[in-house]
Amino acid sequence: MKVLKRTEFGEAVLREKARELSVAEIKSHNIQPLIKNMRHTLSSLKLGVGLAAPQVGESIALSVIAIQPTPHRPKAVPFDLVIINPVVTETFGRKKQMWEGCISAGPGKAGLFAKVPRYKKVKIKFIDETGKSRHEVFENLQAHVIQHEIDHLNGTLFVDKVKDTKTYTTYKEYMKIVKATSKTNK
């Protein structure tokens, strides 16, 4: 396995609508190693929770999601999913402003964060990495990450969805906010 080179804001592939994959392509010797390498890349970053194929230079409708507990997300439930050709088929409730960043917004601790309105619960139709069609409901952090990843596959970046531009912050300042919030939530 290898760590893939990530694309950054400004690169054209991040603004393209990604091409959907056929089941035969999903099972191919091209896509299966890409999925493994994307998982490996995401786990090596230690900061991100999702990685879309356009973020590694491939304009195809494929995202890898891997949520793990971290010091700033200690209550996160481990979650691992590959979504291919995903479509949101239903949303529930109103959107809520939630903190968000992107590994294409800058390397490591040079990242950018802001509050983005997202649905707390969504139903999506997608194909998994085995080629099986699925239609499932996701909530909370899982729903948040899935919406972010689907945006990537449609050429949309989180900065396009920020409503309150005063929430933009750097990684360093974001971590201060997280620490302050976790102290008040104890």
trRosetta pair geometry for C-beta under 8 A, 3 or more apart (Angstrom, degrees):
i j d omega theta_ij theta_ji phi_ij phi_ji
1 36 5.7 -118 -107 142 108 102
1 37 5.6 178 -156 -98 80 62
1 40 4.1 157 160 -63 133 164
2 37 5.6 -5 58 -132 69 111
2 40 7.0 106 62 96 19 142
2 41 8.0 16 113 -66 51 91
3 37 7.8 175 -100 -171 13 85
3 40 6.5 -119 -81 122 57 98
3 41 5.0 117 -145 -107 61 75
3 44 5.2 -70 -101 60 118 161
4 37 5.4 90 -45 146 110 112
4 38 6.6 -16 11 -89 141 55
4 41 4.6 -46 29 -76 87 146
4 56 4.1 17 131 -144 140 126
4 57 7.7 -143 169 22 115 101
5 56 6.8 118 72 -150 51 71
5 57 6.9 27 83 -18 94 128
6 41 7.4 149 -64 176 96 132
6 55 5.6 -17 -149 163 87 86
6 56 6.1 -52 -105 -92 52 62
6 103 6.2 -86 -155 131 156 105
6 104 6.2 -146 164 -95 109 72
7 11 4.3 -115 -169 64 109 151
7 13 5.6 -111 -113 65 169 117
7 14 5.7 -170 119 -49 130 105
7 54 6.7 -67 42 150 144 66
7 55 5.5 -143 42 -153 92 37
7 56 6.9 -148 -7 -78 90 11
7 57 5.5 141 -51 -66 113 67
7 104 5.8 3 93 -130 70 117
8 11 6.0 100 58 -11 52 111
8 104 5.2 172 -124 -172 38 70
8 105 7.5 138 -154 -89 80 7
8 106 7.0 71 -143 -79 117 33
8 107 7.8 -49 -93 -45 127 76
9 14 6.7 -98 -112 83 42 166
9 102 7.8 94 -57 94 105 131
9 104 5.7 123 -43 134 66 91
9 105 5.6 40 -27 -112 124 51
9 106 7.8 -22 14 -44 112 65
9 157 6.6 72 -112 -133 99 161
9 159 7.5 43 -122 7 139 141
10 14 7.9 50 42 39 27 132
11 14 5.5 90 75 -2 81 105
11 57 7.9 -64 150 -98 146 75
11 104 8.0 -106 34 -166 111 119
12 15 5.9 -72 -161 41 46 104
12 16 6.7 50 148 -35 77 103
13 16 5.7 -48 -149 17 40 117
13 54 4.9 -178 144 -158 94 89
13 57 5.8 107 45 -136 175 45
13 58 7.7 80 -173 36 139 13
13 59 5.4 -130 -150 -67 92 97
14 54 5.5 134 -100 145 48 121
14 55 7.1 58 -99 -86 97 59
14 104 6.1 153 -106 162 142 158
14 152 7.2 -61 -149 -149 76 81
14 155 7.0 112 140 -141 43 59
14 157 6.4 35 157 -69 117 110
15 155 4.6 50 -179 -164 35 103
15 157 7.9 -43 -85 -26 72 104
16 54 6.8 -178 57 -119 92 132
16 59 5.0 -20 92 -132 137 130
16 155 5.2 -168 69 -89 12 115
17 153 7.5 38 -159 148 55 59
17 154 5.6 -3 -118 -145 81 48
17 155 5.2 -63 -62 -15 52 116
18 52 7.6 -133 -47 170 154 114
18 53 6.5 108 -137 68 143 113
18 54 5.8 -119 -77 -48 115 111
18 59 5.0 -161 -120 180 68 60
18 60 5.4 48 -177 141 109 6
18 61 4.3 150 107 -67 116 62
18 62 7.6 -136 160 12 148 61
18 152 7.8 31 -25 124 130 71
18 153 4.4 -73 28 -156 128 72
18 154 7.5 -71 15 -60 85 29
18 155 7.7 176 -23 -46 69 76
19 59 6.0 70 2 122 90 86
19 60 5.4 -41 65 -110 84 60
19 61 6.5 -127 89 -14 32 89
20 60 7.8 94 -131 -161 7 70
20 61 4.9 -11 -101 22 52 138
20 85 4.5 54 -141 -105 100 108
21 25 4.4 -129 -166 86 94 127
21 26 5.3 113 130 -60 128 82
21 31 6.6 90 -150 -103 151 150
21 60 5.7 50 -57 -174 106 114
21 61 6.3 -146 -5 55 85 87
21 62 6.5 33 -12 -56 138 107
21 84 5.6 -56 49 -176 121 121
21 85 6.3 -132 40 -43 73 104
21 127 7.5 -128 77 67 99 139
22 25 4.7 100 53 4 76 101
22 26 7.1 -134 96 -8 42 85
23 26 5.4 -49 -149 31 36 117
23 27 6.5 23 157 -9 66 107
23 127 6.9 -135 -93 -159 78 148
23 131 4.1 76 -155 -153 95 112
24 27 6.2 -65 -150 44 29 102
24 28 6.6 52 147 -52 62 100
25 28 5.2 -39 -154 -2 36 126
25 30 7.3 -44 -164 64 77 114
25 31 5.7 93 150 -30 72 140
26 31 5.4 -100 -138 105 29 157
26 32 7.9 81 159 -60 50 75
26 84 5.9 79 -106 161 123 175
26 127 6.4 -107 -77 129 161 130
26 129 6.8 -172 179 -154 107 40
26 130 7.8 39 134 107 123 10
26 131 4.9 155 85 -85 132 80
27 31 7.4 34 24 62 13 120
27 32 7.0 19 -163 -51 31 113
27 130 7.7 35 -90 -168 93 38
27 131 5.4 -15 -50 -50 105 131
28 31 5.1 82 58 15 89 96
28 32 6.8 -164 82 -5 42 92
29 32 6.6 -44 -121 38 28 109
29 33 6.9 25 177 -8 56 111
30 33 7.1 -78 -167 39 19 99
30 34 6.6 16 149 -19 60 117
31 34 5.3 -59 -149 37 36 117
31 35 6.4 40 155 -24 70 100
31 60 7.8 -118 -111 129 105 160
31 62 7.2 -169 -152 -88 106 161
32 35 5.8 -48 -150 30 32 112
32 36 6.8 31 152 -15 63 104
32 129 7.5 102 -115 -179 71 103
33 36 5.5 -53 -149 38 38 113
33 37 6.1 35 154 -17 69 107
34 37 5.8 -58 -145 42 30 109
34 38 6.1 33 154 -22 65 106
34 53 7.2 30 158 -119 129 106
34 56 7.9 165 -164 91 96 141
34 58 6.7 28 -156 -30 141 171
34 62 7.4 65 115 106 124 156
35 38 5.7 -54 -145 35 28 112
35 39 6.5 30 154 -19 63 104
35 62 7.2 -101 -87 175 87 132
35 64 6.5 142 -153 -79 70 119
35 82 5.8 5 -145 -119 122 147
35 129 5.5 101 -147 -129 164 127
36 39 5.8 -54 -151 35 30 111
36 40 6.3 28 151 -17 64 108
37 40 5.5 -52 -144 39 34 113
37 41 6.1 40 153 -23 66 104
37 56 7.8 144 115 -175 107 163
38 41 5.5 -50 -145 35 31 114
38 42 6.3 31 155 -18 64 105
38 51 5.2 -173 -175 99 98 127
38 53 7.1 -61 -91 -90 145 63
38 56 6.3 -129 -101 -7 91 153
38 62 7.7 -172 -19 128 169 110
38 64 4.4 153 122 -2 118 142
39 42 5.8 -56 -149 37 29 110
39 43 6.3 23 156 -15 65 108
39 64 5.3 -136 -74 -170 67 151
39 66 6.5 106 -142 -48 78 141
40 43 5.9 -57 -144 39 29 107
40 44 6.2 28 156 -21 64 110
41 44 5.9 -60 -149 35 27 110
41 45 6.7 32 153 -29 62 104
41 51 6.3 137 92 -148 111 172
41 56 6.7 123 55 -89 174 132
42 45 5.9 -52 -155 22 32 114
42 48 5.7 -100 -146 88 81 113
42 49 7.9 52 -171 -160 118 9
42 50 7.4 -34 -128 -153 135 9
42 51 4.5 -134 -76 -12 110 130
42 64 5.8 -144 -17 103 148 120
42 66 5.2 127 121 34 135 126
43 46 7.6 35 172 -66 40 56
43 66 6.4 -50 -70 114 80 160
45 48 4.9 16 98 18 144 102
45 103 6.1 -16 -162 -124 158 142
45 108 8.0 -157 -159 -93 82 63
46 70 7.7 123 175 -116 77 125
47 101 7.9 -61 155 96 112 138
47 103 6.6 140 88 -94 109 101
47 108 6.9 151 -19 -138 149 47
47 111 7.3 176 155 -20 151 150
48 51 6.2 76 131 -61 145 88
48 103 4.3 -32 -73 -47 133 129
49 65 6.6 15 148 -158 76 76
49 66 6.6 -148 -160 75 50 51
49 67 4.8 29 -154 -95 113 73
49 68 7.8 -161 -114 19 84 64
49 141 7.6 -80 172 168 163 110
49 145 5.1 -92 113 -114 118 137
50 63 6.0 9 -176 176 105 115
50 64 6.9 167 -153 88 57 51
50 65 4.6 -14 -104 -107 92 74
50 66 7.5 159 -84 25 44 58
50 145 4.7 156 -37 -177 132 105
50 146 7.8 -178 -102 -76 151 34
50 148 6.2 137 60 87 147 113
50 149 4.6 -107 168 -70 142 114
51 55 5.5 -123 -163 72 73 137
51 56 6.9 45 168 -30 113 109
51 63 6.7 167 86 -156 40 70
51 64 5.1 -7 59 57 92 96
51 103 7.0 -27 -99 45 86 141
52 55 5.0 101 63 -3 72 105
52 62 7.2 138 -159 89 60 50
52 63 4.4 -31 -101 -100 70 96
52 149 5.2 161 -69 -153 103 77
52 152 3.5 171 16 109 165 144
52 153 5.8 -141 -153 -56 132 75
53 56 6.2 -70 -157 46 42 94
53 58 4.0 -69 172 83 102 104
53 59 7.2 171 114 -88 108 7
53 60 4.7 -43 111 62 162 80
53 61 7.4 -47 31 -10 130 3
53 62 4.3 64 -35 63 126 93
53 63 6.9 -106 -11 -73 74 50
53 153 7.7 56 38 -100 94 87
54 57 7.4 62 -162 -74 37 6
54 58 6.6 -111 -79 72 34 49
54 59 5.6 46 -97 -101 90 55
54 60 8.0 -179 -53 35 69 45
54 152 5.6 -168 49 165 118 97
54 153 7.0 172 -6 -98 119 44
54 155 7.8 177 -116 -90 172 56
55 103 6.7 69 -171 78 140 102
55 104 5.2 -122 -128 -60 99 119
55 152 6.5 -31 -37 -162 102 143
58 62 7.4 -18 106 49 124 115
61 84 6.2 97 109 -168 84 57
61 85 4.8 77 109 -83 136 48
61 86 7.1 -165 170 18 106 65
61 153 4.7 70 -129 -158 74 129
62 82 7.1 -10 -165 -175 88 97
62 83 7.5 164 -150 88 42 51
62 84 5.0 -3 -103 -108 76 82
62 153 7.8 137 20 -101 28 120
63 82 7.3 169 87 -155 48 53
63 83 5.1 -5 58 58 95 93
63 84 7.9 -175 24 -76 60 44
63 86 7.2 -44 27 3 115 132
63 149 3.8 98 -166 -178 165 127
63 150 7.5 -95 -4 -61 151 46
63 152 6.7 115 -91 64 122 126
63 153 6.6 -96 -39 -48 111 115
64 81 7.8 166 -157 90 44 46
64 82 5.5 -19 -105 -105 67 78
65 79 6.6 -28 128 118 107 100
65 80 7.0 168 94 -147 69 31
65 81 4.7 -2 57 59 110 87
65 82 7.5 -173 21 -81 74 30
65 83 6.9 34 -8 -3 114 104
65 142 7.5 87 153 -143 148 73
65 145 5.5 115 -138 129 121 130
65 146 6.8 -28 -75 -79 155 69
65 149 6.4 -89 -71 -41 104 156
66 79 7.4 178 -145 89 28 60
66 80 5.3 18 -112 -111 74 78
67 73 7.9 -99 -170 137 93 147
67 76 5.4 -130 163 173 105 122
67 77 7.1 41 107 78 123 55
67 78 6.5 174 93 -143 74 31
67 79 4.2 19 44 46 110 98
67 80 7.8 -141 30 -62 64 48
67 141 6.1 118 -137 127 154 124
67 142 6.9 -105 -5 -86 152 70
67 145 6.5 -148 -66 -19 115 163
68 76 6.6 75 118 101 19 128
68 78 5.6 20 -111 -110 60 83
69 73 6.1 -153 -146 105 47 79
69 74 5.4 40 -168 -150 109 35
69 75 7.0 129 -118 19 105 8
69 76 4.7 176 -91 57 56 90
69 78 7.0 -59 -14 -59 81 78
70 73 4.6 46 44 42 89 91
70 74 7.2 -98 75 -68 36 48
70 76 6.9 23 11 22 73 137
71 74 6.7 5 -148 -64 23 92
72 175 6.5 -101 -85 -128 143 76
72 178 4.3 12 -152 155 114 152
72 179 7.5 -68 -111 -59 94 65
72 182 7.4 -131 -141 -41 58 138
73 76 4.2 29 147 -29 108 123
73 141 7.7 97 -157 -119 128 154
74 182 7.8 83 14 -135 115 135
76 79 7.9 -99 167 6 93 100
76 141 6.1 -60 -126 66 92 173
77 141 7.7 162 34 51 82 125
79 141 7.8 166 19 97 145 106
79 142 5.5 -123 -178 -94 170 107
81 128 7.6 -88 -162 -123 78 97
81 142 7.9 68 10 -151 141 107
82 128 5.8 97 73 -161 90 64
82 129 4.0 52 67 -47 149 106
83 86 4.3 15 161 -56 121 128
83 124 7.1 -4 -141 128 137 144
83 126 4.4 -47 -154 -167 87 159
83 127 7.9 107 -166 57 47 47
83 128 7.5 -39 -100 -102 40 54
83 146 6.7 87 -24 -136 162 95
83 149 6.6 111 54 113 128 138
83 150 7.7 -52 115 -72 144 84
84 126 6.1 124 53 179 47 93
84 127 4.3 -51 76 72 104 92
84 128 7.0 148 17 -115 101 6
84 129 7.1 127 -23 -80 123 48
85 126 6.2 155 77 -143 64 63
85 127 5.4 38 42 13 108 105
86 124 5.2 1 -166 178 103 129
86 125 7.2 153 -150 80 53 46
86 126 3.9 -12 -97 -93 77 114
86 146 7.1 -134 173 -172 160 98
86 149 7.5 53 43 105 150 104
86 150 5.2 -100 95 -99 119 103
86 153 7.0 125 47 35 93 159
87 124 6.4 156 76 -156 39 77
87 125 5.1 -13 59 57 95 94
87 126 7.2 172 18 -71 59 67
87 150 7.8 127 -105 -143 23 130
88 91 6.5 26 166 -60 125 90
88 122 5.3 -55 -136 -172 107 124
88 123 7.2 105 -163 73 62 52
88 124 5.4 -47 -99 -96 50 84
88 147 7.2 33 -73 -106 136 81
88 150 6.4 100 -34 149 99 173
89 123 5.1 -61 66 103 91 99
89 124 6.4 144 7 -120 85 27
89 125 5.2 65 -35 -16 127 102
89 135 6.9 -11 22 -148 150 104
90 122 7.0 158 87 -161 56 55
90 123 4.0 20 51 38 99 118
90 137 8.0 -38 74 -102 112 93
91 119 4.4 -121 -156 -102 108 163
91 121 7.4 127 -166 89 53 64
91 122 5.4 -21 -107 -108 67 80
91 123 7.7 -133 -64 20 30 75
92 119 6.5 114 49 -179 57 119
92 120 7.2 -75 84 70 93 79
92 121 3.9 -24 54 83 123 113
92 122 7.1 -150 12 -76 85 35
92 123 7.8 85 -29 -20 102 90
93 119 6.6 137 69 -152 86 85
93 120 5.8 -13 67 38 140 106
93 121 6.4 82 18 34 112 103
94 119 7.9 -161 126 -115 18 71
95 117 3.8 57 146 170 130 103
95 118 6.0 139 -150 60 92 9
95 119 5.7 -63 -97 -69 67 55
96 117 6.7 157 72 -144 17 67
96 118 6.7 -39 59 64 68 63
96 119 7.8 90 14 -130 79 19
96 120 5.6 39 12 -54 126 101
97 115 4.2 25 179 168 104 122
97 116 7.1 146 -147 68 60 19
97 117 5.5 -38 -83 -83 59 67
97 163 7.4 -99 -100 43 108 116
97 164 7.2 10 -128 17 142 122
97 167 7.7 -164 -177 -72 126 166
98 115 6.5 147 66 -150 17 75
98 116 6.3 -38 63 62 71 71
98 117 7.7 111 13 -116 75 22
98 118 5.5 -50 29 33 121 112
98 144 5.6 -79 98 -126 159 135
99 113 5.9 8 -171 179 96 117
99 114 7.6 177 -141 101 58 17
99 115 5.9 -45 -85 -93 49 65
99 116 7.9 71 -163 16 10 79
99 167 8.0 -144 -106 170 71 123
99 174 6.8 131 -166 -151 133 109
99 177 7.5 162 -95 105 147 135
99 178 7.8 -131 75 -76 172 93
100 113 6.6 164 82 -151 35 73
100 114 6.6 -28 60 67 82 60
100 115 7.2 105 14 -133 85 22
100 116 4.4 -19 18 13 139 122
100 118 7.7 110 -58 -28 135 131
100 144 7.4 -151 -89 172 106 111
100 148 6.3 -179 -150 -95 129 131
100 158 4.9 -148 122 -156 130 148
101 105 6.3 -121 -176 39 75 140
101 111 5.1 52 -173 153 128 132
101 112 6.5 159 -138 84 85 44
101 113 4.3 -43 -78 -92 96 82
101 158 7.5 -175 -157 60 8 161
101 171 7.3 62 -126 -94 152 81
101 174 7.0 25 -63 -133 127 174
102 105 4.3 100 69 -19 92 107
102 111 7.2 175 62 -154 47 112
102 112 7.3 -13 40 64 85 86
102 148 7.5 -164 -93 -175 94 122
102 157 6.7 -53 -38 -161 174 92
102 158 5.4 -176 -43 13 122 122
102 159 8.0 -86 11 -25 138 87
103 111 7.2 -52 -108 -102 38 127
104 157 7.5 -109 83 -125 124 114
105 111 5.2 76 85 -151 104 76
105 112 4.2 -110 158 36 134 99
105 157 7.9 129 -77 -173 95 122
105 158 7.8 -52 -57 48 132 113
105 159 7.5 134 -107 -41 119 116
106 110 4.0 -115 154 108 121 90
106 111 4.7 -178 65 -94 100 40
106 112 6.0 101 6 -16 121 85
106 171 8.0 -131 86 -29 123 116
107 110 5.4 33 64 41 65 116
107 111 7.8 -132 78 -58 16 74
108 111 7.1 -138 102 -27 26 93
108 171 7.8 -50 131 -35 56 174
109 171 4.6 -157 -164 95 60 152
109 172 6.9 64 173 -56 105 78
110 170 7.6 -51 -158 -157 39 102
110 171 6.7 -32 -26 4 4 128
111 170 7.4 126 82 -166 51 57
111 171 4.5 83 53 -63 86 111
111 174 7.9 -43 93 19 102 147
112 159 7.5 14 112 -77 136 114
112 168 6.6 -20 -172 -159 102 92
112 169 7.6 146 -160 78 57 36
112 170 6.8 -47 -106 -110 53 46
112 171 7.7 -61 -57 -42 21 73
113 167 8.0 -84 124 144 75 87
113 168 7.4 145 83 -152 47 44
113 169 5.2 -28 69 67 95 84
113 170 7.4 46 21 142 91 6
113 171 6.8 116 -18 -87 112 46
113 173 8.0 -154 49 79 116 87
113 174 4.1 69 32 -87 155 141
114 158 7.1 161 56 134 100 109
114 159 7.0 87 30 -107 141 64
114 162 4.5 -8 127 -111 142 132
114 164 7.8 -177 -178 79 102 72
114 165 7.5 -28 -144 -134 139 39
114 167 4.6 106 -156 102 73 97
114 168 4.6 -20 -86 -89 111 56
114 169 6.9 148 -81 16 57 70
115 162 6.9 102 72 -136 53 85
115 163 7.7 -55 100 45 93 83
115 164 6.0 6 64 55 116 109
115 167 4.1 -59 11 164 96 168
116 148 7.8 96 87 -90 156 97
116 158 5.3 -82 -72 -165 151 97
116 161 4.9 53 -149 103 106 113
116 162 5.8 -69 -91 -85 75 60
116 163 7.9 123 -133 0 40 81
117 161 6.7 -131 45 163 75 104
117 163 5.9 34 -17 -11 115 126
118 143 7.1 152 148 123 114 92
118 144 5.0 96 110 -123 157 74
118 147 5.1 157 -145 70 113 155
118 148 7.6 -36 -100 -48 142 81
119 122 5.2 105 89 -62 128 95
119 143 6.3 -90 98 157 81 128
119 147 6.7 147 39 -72 85 147
120 139 6.3 16 149 -158 75 77
120 140 6.3 12 -170 -79 82 42
120 143 6.2 86 166 76 27 148
120 144 7.8 -7 -120 -58 43 88
121 137 6.6 9 -176 -177 97 102
121 138 7.2 178 -147 91 55 44
121 139 4.6 -11 -102 -106 86 82
121 140 7.8 17 -75 -25 71 50
121 143 5.6 -113 -108 -85 25 162
122 137 7.2 177 94 -148 34 61
122 138 5.9 -11 62 58 79 87
122 143 4.8 139 17 -147 94 105
122 146 6.5 -149 67 88 132 127
122 147 6.4 136 -16 -65 158 101
123 135 6.9 26 172 175 100 81
123 136 7.0 -163 -148 105 68 27
123 137 4.8 -33 -95 -93 80 74
123 138 7.8 154 -97 15 32 67
124 135 7.4 -154 101 -143 37 51
124 136 6.6 -15 58 62 74 69
124 138 6.8 -8 11 9 108 113
124 146 6.2 -133 -19 165 154 139
124 150 7.4 -144 -121 -70 137 140
125 133 7.3 -3 -173 -173 89 94
125 134 7.3 174 -150 92 47 49
125 135 4.7 -10 -102 -103 77 86
126 133 7.7 171 95 -150 31 55
126 134 5.8 -17 67 63 74 92
126 135 8.0 149 19 -86 58 44
127 131 6.3 -15 -179 -149 115 32
127 132 6.8 154 -157 75 68 33
127 133 5.6 -39 -98 -94 75 55
127 134 7.2 140 -111 15 24 80
128 131 7.4 -44 72 20 66 19
128 132 5.1 -5 39 58 106 89
128 134 5.7 53 -32 -9 102 129
138 142 4.3 -118 -173 117 112 112
138 143 4.4 165 112 -75 92 72
138 146 5.5 92 75 -1 156 150
139 142 6.4 47 61 53 39 105
139 143 5.2 -10 -135 -23 15 123
140 143 6.1 109 44 21 26 101
140 144 7.0 -46 146 -9 37 104
141 144 5.3 -53 -145 35 35 117
141 145 6.2 31 159 -16 68 105
142 145 6.1 -58 -148 38 27 106
142 146 6.2 27 155 -19 64 110
143 146 5.7 -56 -144 38 29 112
143 147 6.4 30 157 -20 64 105
144 147 6.1 -59 -155 33 26 109
144 148 6.6 25 150 -17 62 108
145 148 5.6 -55 -151 36 35 114
145 149 6.3 32 153 -18 68 107
146 149 5.7 -56 -146 38 31 110
146 150 6.2 32 156 -19 66 106
147 150 5.8 -52 -144 37 30 110
147 151 6.5 39 152 -24 62 102
148 151 5.7 -53 -157 30 30 115
148 152 7.0 34 146 -22 62 100
148 158 6.1 -5 -133 -77 99 108
149 152 5.5 -46 -157 26 38 115
149 153 6.9 34 149 -16 65 102
150 153 5.6 -54 -154 35 38 112
150 154 6.6 24 151 -8 67 109
151 154 5.8 -71 -152 46 34 103
151 156 4.0 -85 -172 82 91 106
151 157 7.1 149 138 -84 118 11
151 158 7.0 108 95 -71 154 58
151 160 7.8 -177 -174 56 128 119
151 161 7.2 -71 -123 -30 154 136
152 155 7.9 55 -176 -61 30 16
152 156 7.2 -94 -65 63 24 62
152 157 7.5 54 -97 -95 66 54
156 160 5.2 -108 -163 57 84 146
156 161 7.1 65 164 -40 117 105
157 160 5.3 111 62 -8 67 100
158 161 5.8 -67 -160 40 45 107
158 162 7.0 63 146 -45 73 90
159 162 5.8 -28 -151 -2 42 117
162 165 6.0 94 127 -90 120 57
162 167 6.8 -153 -157 61 113 109
162 168 7.0 40 -167 -65 162 88
164 167 4.9 72 97 -13 100 108
165 168 6.0 -9 -176 -14 60 111
169 173 4.2 -117 -176 91 113 120
169 174 5.1 147 103 -60 118 78
169 177 7.0 87 93 -15 170 136
170 173 5.0 88 53 15 78 100
170 174 6.7 -134 97 -9 38 91
171 174 5.5 -56 -144 36 28 116
171 175 6.4 30 157 -21 64 103
172 175 6.1 -55 -155 31 27 110
172 176 7.0 29 147 -19 60 102
173 176 5.5 -47 -154 30 40 116
173 177 6.7 42 148 -20 66 101
174 177 5.6 -54 -155 34 35 113
174 178 6.4 36 149 -20 67 104
175 178 5.5 -48 -145 35 36 114
175 179 6.3 37 156 -19 66 104
176 179 5.9 -55 -148 37 29 110
176 180 6.3 28 154 -17 64 109
177 180 5.8 -57 -147 39 29 110
177 181 6.1 29 155 -19 65 110
178 181 5.8 -57 -146 38 27 111
178 182 6.3 26 157 -20 64 107
179 182 5.9 -54 -144 35 29 109
179 183 6.6 31 155 -21 62 104
180 183 5.9 -54 -153 32 31 112
180 184 6.7 21 153 -11 64 107
181 184 6.0 -62 -150 41 32 105
181 185 6.1 24 155 -16 68 114
182 185 5.7 -60 -141 42 32 109
182 186 6.9 49 155 -43 62 96
183 186 6.1 -42 -159 4 32 116
